[in-house]
Amino acid sequence: MASLTVLLRHSGKWNDEGNYIDFSIEGILIKEYASFNDLVGSISNQLGIDLSTNTIKIQYNVEGNHTPMEIHNDMGYKVYIDEAVQMYDSDTDDTLAIELANSGEAIGVFELHKDLIISKTNQNEVMAGQVYKDKATLKEVMKNYAIAQRFQFRVDRSNAVSYALICISKDCDWRFKASSINKSKLFKVREFNDNHTCPLKDKVYEQRQASSSLISGIIRTKLTNHKRKYTPRDIIDDVKSDLGVDVSYMLAWRAKEKAMNFLRGELTDSYKKLPVYLYTMDKTYPGSHIRMEKTSKNEFMYVYISLHAFIRGFDHCRPIVVVDGSHLKSYYTGAFVSASTLDGAGHILPLAYGVIDSENDAAWTWFFEQFKIAYGVRENMCIASDRNESIIKSVLRVYLDLPHCVCIWNLWNNIYKKFKKSHAKLSEIYFSMAKAYTQTKFDSLMEKVEKVDIRVKEYLELAGYEKWARLYAPVNRGWTMTSNIAESINATLVSARELPIYDFLEEVRKMFGRWNCSNRKEATQTYKTLGKKYQKMLELNETMCSRMTVVPSTEYLHIVNDGGRNYTVCLLERKCVCGRFQIDELPCPHAWAVLKSKFLMPEEYCSSYYKPSTIVMTYDVPVYPLPDKNDWNIREHVAEEVVLPPKWKRPPGRPKKKRDKNLSELLLPKNQHSCSICGQGGHNKRTCRNAPCNK
C-alpha cells in the first residue's frame, strides 16, 4: 500500500493503564517509504506546532506493553511502519499509538484504531467531531438521520473535500458542515447546529431524503434469496412501516433494481465469468461434456453442460429422454433447455442443460449434437417432447432413425383449441386411448371418438399413432407419456430464470446437486423389492389379485379368471393378454395371482431398472461442490477469453397482453377487409368498380 490513512489524537493525556484519554482528533497520511523528518513535518503541520521553538518527542505504545518505544530516526520509523502495515492488513482492532511530547508533556497520540472511525450507515447520533470512513457513508447517515428526525435538507456545498447541508426551509438555522481530513477519504464533522426554527408545514412534504439509493440499501437483505417474491408494493409497505415515509411505485421499483444490481453485479459482467466458471466445472467434474459457442464477434450464443454424474447415471435408466425449453427473464433474450429422464424410483434424473439464443433449428440442432457426443445412441432410445417444430427437425437431422414421441398433454391442448365444441366429451376418452395396453381397447375408444367428432380422429391419425399412443410406440416408453418432468424442472427454476446467466447456471448446478444427493440417500436406504414409486404400484397390483382364480396349463402358462373374464399369463415370456405385464415390466394383478399360486417372489419378474441396486448405481457418482472462488486455479488463456453479451436484448416494459374484446367487437364479422381505393368492404382494389374515395 502507498500510504496509511490514520487518526491523530492530540491535546489529551496518558492514564495509569497506558491509554490516551480526553483527546481531540485529526487525520494524517503516512507514506510507507517516507523519512523520519517527513513524519515530523506532517505531524507539526497538522497540529500547528512551531518546530523552531519546540521539539517533538515521538513515541508509540504497542498493546500489552506500557513502556513506550521512541522513534528518533529513519530506522525506528521503518520498524513502526512495518508493524502498522502488518496490523492494517490483518484487519484487527489493535491499538498502535505514537506519543508526542513538547517540553516533556504529552501533546498527542497517533493511533491506528478502527473503532474510532464510523463505517456503518445505521449511526443514530450525529455530532460535531465525528469521523466517518468516507463521504458516501456520511451521506447515507445524514439521509437516515433526516428521515428519523422528520425533516428535509438540501445540499449547500458538495465536492471531494467538503460536504455542507442546510434545512430545506430558508428561515431555519439548521446547519451541517463536514470536510476531509488532510485531503484523505476520512470526513470529519466540523460544525453541526441541530436546532430547527422552520415552520411545521415544511416538515410534512414528501421526504426527499428517501431516495432510491437509500431504500435499496435497506432492502438488499430481503433480495438475497432470489426465490422470494418481493414486489415494489411490498417495498412501499415496508418503507412506510420502517421509516414512516410514503414513496411512489416507481421509486420503489428503481430501488429494487439498484439493490439487485448491487447484489448480482452488471449483467454484462455475468457473461465475462462464463469461461472461468465452465473451466472450473470441467476440472472439478472430469469426464463431463461442457461446451460453449460464440459468434465471430465473441458474442455469446449457446452453452451446454452434461456432468459426469449424469452421463454415468443414464446407463442405469430407461433410455427415454424428455427435452423442453423455457424463456429466460433477464435483460438479454435466451432460452433454458434441458434433457432429463426417470430413474428406477420415479425421480427426475437431469441429463443435460444449457442456454441457447432461442428455440430455433440451429440452436436445437447444436444441442442434440452435443447430447449425442456425450451419450451416444442406446438401444430402444427415444426422444420425447412437445410438438416444437425445431425439436422435430433437429432430432431427424442428428439421430436420423431415432423415434420421436410427443407429450400427450401437449397434443390434447391442440385438440382443445381446434375442436372446442367436442373437447368436453373427448377428454377422458383421449387419455384412456393414449394409455391403452391392448388393441381391442384402443379400437373401441377410437370408435367413440369417431362418433363424437370424426375430425378429431383424422387429426390423431395425421399426428401419427406411434407418436402418442402407448400401444403403437416403437419402443417401450414406460410411464413417460408426457413432458412433465421437463416442465417440473422449468417450474422449479421459474424465479432463477430472472438471474444473470452466471448466477442462473450456478443455481441450476446446485439444485441438481441437491437432487443427486437426496436420491442417492433414498436409494441406499431402500430395503424393499423396488424403488419407491414402483414399489407402490407393485403393492397395489398385489391387492387387486386377491379374488382371482388360477388354472395352470403348463409350467409357465396359466389362465387367470378375473371377474368372469379369462386372462392368459406366460411367466417364461413375462406376458399377459392385458398388456400391462410386458409393457410396464412389472407383474400385473393377473401375474401376481400366478406368482402367489406358485409361491414365487415378484422381484425376478420386475425390470432391473426398478431395483434398488440399479438405482444406487444411477447415483454412484456424486455432484461435488465447486471449490471457493479464491481457490480456483485458472490458466491465463482462459482468464483472458472474451465473452460478450448476446446481440439481442429484451424490449423494455412489460410484455403486451392480449386485450379482451368487448361485446360489440365480438359481434363484428371476422376477416372483414376494406378496399384501399373506395374504402368499402366486400372486395379489394383489383375488383373495385367504384370511384376513388376523397381523402
Protein Blocks (a to p, Z undefined) as FASTA:
>chain_A
ZZdcddddehiacdfkopaehiadddddddfkbcfklmmmmmmmmnopafklpccddddd
dehiabdcddfbfklmmmmmmmmmmmmmnopabdcdddddeehiafbdcdddfklpcfbf
kbfbdcehiacfbfklmmmmmmmmmmmnopadddfbdcfkbccdddfblkbcbdcdddde
hhiabdcdfbdcfbdfbdfklmmmccfklcfklmmmmmmmmmmpmkbccdfklmmmmmmm
mnopacdfklmmmmmmmmmmmmnopfklmmmmmmmmmmmmmmmmghiacdddddfkopaf
bdcdddfklmmmmmmcccbdcddddddfbfbgcdddddddddfkopacdfbdcddfbdcf
klmmmmmmmmmmmnopaehiacdddfbfklmmmmmmmnomaccdddfklmmmmmmmmmmm
lmmmmmmmmmmmmmpcbfklmmmmmmmmmmmommlmmmmmmnopklmpmklpmbdekjal
bfklmmmmmmmmmmmmmpcfklmmmmmmmmmmmmmmmmmmmmmmpcbfbdfklmmmmmmm
mmmmmmpccddfblmlccddeehiacdddfklopafklmmmmnopacfklmmmmmmnopa
fklmgcfklpmklmmmmmmpccdddddfklpccdfklmmpccdddfbdcdedjddddddd
dfklmmpcghiacdfklopahiafklpcbdcddZZ
